[in-house]
Amino acid sequence: MDGPGNLTVSSASGITCNDTIDDFRNQVYSTMYSMISVVGFFGNSFVLYVLIKTYHEKSAFQIYMINLAISDLLCVCTLPLRVVYYVHKGIWFFGDFLCRLSTYALYVNLYCSIFFMTAMSFFRCMAIVFPVQNINLVTPKKARVVCVSIWIFVILISSPFLMATPSKDEKNNTKCFEPPQNSQAKNHILVLNYVSLFLGFIIPFIIIIVCYTMIILTLLKNSMKKNLSSRRKAIGMIIIVTAAFLISFMPYHIQRAIHLHFLHNEAKPCDSVLRMQKSVVITLSLAASNCCFDPLLYFFSGGNFRRRLSTFRKHSLSSMTYVPKKKASLPEKGDEMC
């Protein structure tokens, strides 16, 4: 089940209302998922390729970036299945397991992205605000432990979506991404929504706000002492992560909670159903678009990534001409996370 996102809600107004909802949903989802698949796949593949090729230059920020790229790629690889589903007007051809996996992959990516961004923000805050006290906290080893913990937590907490069973319509066509119809299952979904809302969005967002407030105050206080590169990387992270939360994550979580309560109302006029469904389609598409934000985070927030890209290009050219390279100097400790 794709949460409250991909629903064809029954209405007292009959077939015309449902047909209008289905047409809008199928057109928008097929278009948006196609665009996100292409942009997300090539953007994250390129970043992951460069980071793996320069893996010898280990840093904590690199570990988070690699995990974000892997999470995004796992998600975008399932989006073409959704495109086919909506192009064929809500008929699923790929079997029970791939239906559940497609739903599961979107949720795992969504919350892995949130937690990885939160972890990066927290450790960057520690590196900037308390650089001496936490010099041993911001290390590649610590980053690997955090990433493994995030993967395990999100994989386990999202497991109910992997166990959901696809439904059948009146023509015996397999329907994917549709919610269960019985009241007990709806109540279960409502509980899952509030757990994910608080653990997966509100708490991380509060942590990020606190961290960015501390970073901004520190940069303003030490504006003459901090080098320009560190300030740019910190500001880049603040802008990209904040944009991802405000554009991708916040509208989706707010609308999802409203929509779940809306579904419990028995009498729903067609115009209300149509407005609600349009907002569902738009916010879920924005949530999936977080796969496209992460490459921007890599480039604009990770100054070391631009250096890695330059190093990678020079290395490729020098290997073709067999020109020995002088060993690159190591970055300063403060720049490892920044």
Secondary structure in CASP SS format (residue, H / E / C, confidence):
PFRMAT SS
TARGET T0000
AUTHOR 0000-0000-0000
METHOD secondary structure of the structure
MODEL  1
M C 1.00
D C 1.00
G C 1.00
P C 1.00
G C 1.00
N C 1.00
L C 1.00
T C 1.00
V C 1.00
S C 1.00
S C 1.00
A C 1.00
S C 1.00
G C 1.00
I H 1.00
T H 1.00
C H 1.00
N H 1.00
D H 1.00
T H 1.00
I H 1.00
D H 1.00
D H 1.00
F H 1.00
R H 1.00
N H 1.00
Q H 1.00
V H 1.00
Y H 1.00
S H 1.00
T H 1.00
M H 1.00
Y H 1.00
S H 1.00
M H 1.00
I H 1.00
S H 1.00
V H 1.00
V H 1.00
G H 1.00
F H 1.00
F H 1.00
G H 1.00
N H 1.00
S H 1.00
F H 1.00
V H 1.00
L H 1.00
Y H 1.00
V H 1.00
L H 1.00
I H 1.00
K H 1.00
T C 1.00
Y C 1.00
H C 1.00
E C 1.00
K C 1.00
S C 1.00
A H 1.00
F H 1.00
Q H 1.00
I H 1.00
Y H 1.00
M H 1.00
I H 1.00
N H 1.00
L H 1.00
A H 1.00
I H 1.00
S H 1.00
D H 1.00
L H 1.00
L H 1.00
C H 1.00
V H 1.00
C C 1.00
T C 1.00
L H 1.00
P H 1.00
L H 1.00
R H 1.00
V H 1.00
V H 1.00
Y H 1.00
Y H 1.00
V H 1.00
H C 1.00
K C 1.00
G C 1.00
I C 1.00
W C 1.00
F C 1.00
F C 1.00
G H 1.00
D H 1.00
F H 1.00
L H 1.00
C H 1.00
R H 1.00
L H 1.00
S H 1.00
T H 1.00
Y H 1.00
A H 1.00
L H 1.00
Y H 1.00
V H 1.00
N H 1.00
L H 1.00
Y H 1.00
C H 1.00
S H 1.00
I H 1.00
F H 1.00
F H 1.00
M H 1.00
T H 1.00
A H 1.00
M H 1.00
S H 1.00
F H 1.00
F H 1.00
R H 1.00
C H 1.00
M H 1.00
A H 1.00
I H 1.00
V H 1.00
F C 1.00
P C 1.00
V C 1.00
Q C 1.00
N C 1.00
I C 1.00
N C 1.00
L C 1.00
V C 1.00
T C 1.00
P H 1.00
K H 1.00
K H 1.00
A H 1.00
R H 1.00
V H 1.00
V H 1.00
C H 1.00
V H 1.00
S H 1.00
I H 1.00
W H 1.00
I H 1.00
F H 1.00
V H 1.00
I H 1.00
L H 1.00
I H 1.00
S C 1.00
S H 1.00
P H 1.00
F H 1.00
L H 1.00
M C 1.00
A C 1.00
T C 1.00
P C 1.00
S E 1.00
K E 1.00
D C 1.00
E C 1.00
K C 1.00
N C 1.00
N C 1.00
T E 1.00
K E 1.00
C C 1.00
F C 1.00
E C 1.00
P C 1.00
P C 1.00
Q C 1.00
N C 1.00
S H 1.00
Q H 1.00
A H 1.00
K H 1.00
N H 1.00
H H 1.00
I H 1.00
L H 1.00
V H 1.00
L H 1.00
N H 1.00
Y H 1.00
V H 1.00
S H 1.00
L H 1.00
F H 1.00
L H 1.00
G H 1.00
F H 1.00
I H 1.00
I H 1.00
P H 1.00
F H 1.00
I H 1.00
I H 1.00
I H 1.00
I H 1.00
V H 1.00
C H 1.00
Y H 1.00
T H 1.00
M H 1.00
I H 1.00
I H 1.00
L H 1.00
T H 1.00
L H 1.00
L H 1.00
K H 1.00
N C 1.00
S C 1.00
M C 1.00
K C 1.00
K C 1.00
N C 1.00
L H 1.00
S H 1.00
S H 1.00
R H 1.00
R H 1.00
K H 1.00
A H 1.00
I H 1.00
G H 1.00
M H 1.00
I H 1.00
I H 1.00
I H 1.00
V H 1.00
T H 1.00
A H 1.00
A H 1.00
F H 1.00
L H 1.00
I H 1.00
S H 1.00
F H 1.00
M H 1.00
P H 1.00
Y H 1.00
H H 1.00
I H 1.00
Q H 1.00
R H 1.00
A H 1.00
I H 1.00
H H 1.00
L H 1.00
H H 1.00
F H 1.00
L H 1.00
H C 1.00
N C 1.00
E C 1.00
A C 1.00
K C 1.00
P C 1.00
C H 1.00
D H 1.00
S H 1.00
V H 1.00
L H 1.00
R H 1.00
M H 1.00
Q H 1.00
K H 1.00
S H 1.00
V H 1.00
V H 1.00
I H 1.00
T H 1.00
L H 1.00
S H 1.00
L H 1.00
A H 1.00
A H 1.00
S C 1.00
N H 1.00
C H 1.00
C H 1.00
F H 1.00
D H 1.00
P H 1.00
L H 1.00
L H 1.00
Y H 1.00
F H 1.00
F H 1.00
S H 1.00
G C 1.00
G H 1.00
N H 1.00
F H 1.00
R H 1.00
R H 1.00
R H 1.00
L H 1.00
S H 1.00
T H 1.00
F H 1.00
R H 1.00
K H 1.00
H H 1.00
S H 1.00
L H 1.00
S H 1.00
S H 1.00
M H 1.00
T H 1.00
Y C 1.00
V C 1.00
P C 1.00
K C 1.00
K C 1.00
K C 1.00
A C 1.00
S C 1.00
L C 1.00
P C 1.00
E C 1.00
K H 1.00
G H 1.00
D H 1.00
E H 1.00
M H 1.00
C C 1.00
END
